[in-house]
Amino acid sequence: MARSRARGYRAAVTYRLDAVVGDFDHLRNCAEAAPDARVAPLKQRMGLLVPPAALGDDLPRALCTLSRGGPLARLEADFWGGDGSQTAALWRDGALEWGPVHTRDFTGRRDDWPINAALARLGVLPAAHGRPEHWDLFAEVGLARARDEQDWRRAALEAYDAADYAEWYANEQARREREARHAAERDRCTRLPGVPTTLDGKEIMALLGVPPGRTVGRPSATSSNSTSTAAR
């Protein structure tokens, strides 16, 4: 990310984040009072809410109140080409429990970076073994799949019709299964490599291994006898 250009943010692109993260269903309940507030689903039952602009400087006070129903973290990041900064804070039980923590130095342990530290306090679990070294909680929960506020608003709209996280997750699994079936069907119907789009008689004979000669296409004795018998 910043000075050390730590991996996990795509180089040569902008990444901006200013959002509230917490339990998806809890955030949904919190957003009901704001008509333009939408919650995008993340992994591990988490959700992301882009704060309504109307809150402005009142956001910390609102998070203090809303955290009585479950912990909430405000996560901020601003990067370009791998350089930038992170800020994070967490509210729980009606009070600021941790932060704000800000850094532009990402040479230390990834677990100590502000956003990863806040996600850990929210209960986000690390990935199973086999992930690359840079696959931290930021990547595990799905924060890398969008780059700015508009991306998150689109993700929230796509999940808008789901009643809760369980329904969204079931719909998402069904969608992925459909896509996998369609991909398998496309692969089954794909023309084999090396086979031209159109074939003439000589090409068909070559593919079937039939030697050239006058016997090709001539009815066999068996088929001729069968035809004569049927004609009687």
Secondary structure, DSSP 8 states (H G I E B T S, - for coil): --TT--TTS-TTSEEEEEEEEEEHHHHHHHHTTSTT--EEE-STTEEEE---TTTGGGHHHHHHHHGGGS-EEEEEEEEETTEEEEEEEEEETTEEEEEEEEES---S-GGGSHHHHHHHHHT-----TTS-TT--HHHHHTGGG--SHHHHHHHHHHTTT-SSHHHHHHHHHHHHHHHHHHHHHHHHHS--TT--SS--HHHHHHHHT---STTTT---HHHHHHHHHHH-
